[in-house]
Amino acid sequence: MSDSERWAWWTLGVVVLTIAAYGAFVAFLGHGPATSSVFSMLAPTALPRVSRRHFTHVTYDERDKDIGRKSVRAGLAAFWLAFGGLILGIEYTKGWLGTLKLPVWALGELLMWAAILVLAVQAVTVIALYRGVSRV
């Protein structure tokens, strides 16, 4: 198993754990600003042992670099599709001239969900491409 694949499994585990903790917080505390603290559980994705930025002694071949590029592309494409879907969904439900009242903590939470989406799609893409499941 390569270092990038280990990173992907670690990141996927952290993302799943964060989503489960968020669900538990919402179930017990209700939805509010306090539930945003759960997103701090994403911090282990940046630990040096498992972070892609800190693979110092590793040399990447063309396949590793290609998989890395494809995973970043897939993660950002998923983000832009979700962002466009959110904008179109709001426009469809509120109308083009409608207004949207949103608390400030919800904007930060929305950004964290975007980060979760990008990390999860990148990790799944890396795992799928290393396992040879799909040739994207």
Residue, then its C-alpha position, 0 to 999 in steps of 0.5 A: m500500500s502506497d503512502s498516498e493510499r494510506w493517506a486516503w484511508w486515514t482521511l476517509g476514516v476521519v471524515v466518516l468519524t466527523i460526520a458521525a460525531y456531527g450527527a450525534f451532536v445534532a441528535f443530542l444538542g439540536h442544530g446550532p452554533a455549538t454543533s460547529s465545534v465537531f468540525s475540529m475533528l478534521a484536524p488529524t488530516a493535517l498531521p505530518r505522518v499522514s499528510r500528503r504535504h509531508f511525504t519528504h523521502v517519497t519519490y512519486d512516479e508518473r502514476d502517483k502524480d496522475i492519480g493525485r491530479k485526478s483526485v484533486r480534479a474530482g474533489l474540486a469538480a464535486f465541490w463546484l457541482a454541489f455549489g452550483g446545485l445549492i445556488l440553483g436549489i435556492e433560486y428554485t425555492k426562493g425565486w430569483l428576487g427572494t432573500l435568504k436570511l442566514p446566521v453567520w455560524a451557518l456560513g462557516e459550517l457550510l465551508m466545513w461541509a465543502a471541505i468534507l466533500v472535497l476530502a472525501v471525494q479525493a480519498v475515494t478517488v485515490i483508493a479507487l484509482y490505486r485499486g484499479v476499480s475505475r479508469v477516470 
